Amino acid sequence: MPVKVVEAIGDRDGIPGDTTGNEILVRTFKTRSYPFTEFLRCKDRRMAQAAVSYGTRIAACSRFGYSQKQRWEGAKHIEYIGPDRLEQAEAGDFDCSSFVIECYRLAGAPLQMTGYTGSIRKLLLATGLFEDTTQDNPLAGDVWNAPGKHALMIASGGAEPDPAPAPLPAEDVVYVKGDNVRVRSGPSTDYPTIMIAHKGQTYPFIKADETTGWYWIETKLGTASITNKARYTEMRKQ
């Protein structure tokens, strides 16, 4: 099965957005394209799949193109309008490394808007969510990096490992009382938003954070946190 990658590959610094149709795209991997020497894998497979989903959505949207001078503008516009509406964001650009980093930021990884091909391996490993791997049996979400040259993300490749057993149903759930409540990758407002919860929704409760009291919950994007303030959420029996 051919390996598919999603990547930002343009080389222009002009009008924001994809004006050529191939500045950010999904394509079959070209074996001799770059001297890749660093291979990173996200251990959270749901996060990896979410990162690929965001990457393919960005690639399919003509509002986003390539620019090294404006390499974080695309990320800023997406996070301003919210990932659920990224196709409506103001036109903006990425370069190869900012594109990969933003895909994982949107998926919930605790990364900042910083980094380039010379530092992306260090930044990903520092989250505790990634590990070094090889180019054998590439999986969706793997990050391949040629320091100083290019970074890309695997869109589809080898066979996924068997999924972990499903967790037992939780006795308690977190009920959302407010509307448009931010669900974050960690238990405080210091962590990035990964999705929005709406009034009436419930999420399986895992535990309360020992420091902030925020609720750890199970979501479609994996384990995440939501505020414990009474006007926004409350604990209920399932």
Secondary structure, DSSP 8 states (H G I E B T S, - for coil): ---EEEEE-----SSSS-SSS-SEEEEE--TTSS---EEEEES-HHHHHHHHHHHHHHHH-TTEEE-STTTTHHHHHHHHH-GGGGGGS--EEE-HHHHHHHHHHHHT----S---TTTHHHHHHHTTSEEE--SSS--TT-EEEETTTEEEEEEE-S------------SEEEEE-SSSEEEESSSSTTS-EEEEE-TT-EEEEEEE-TTT--EEEEETTEEEEE---TTTEEEEE-
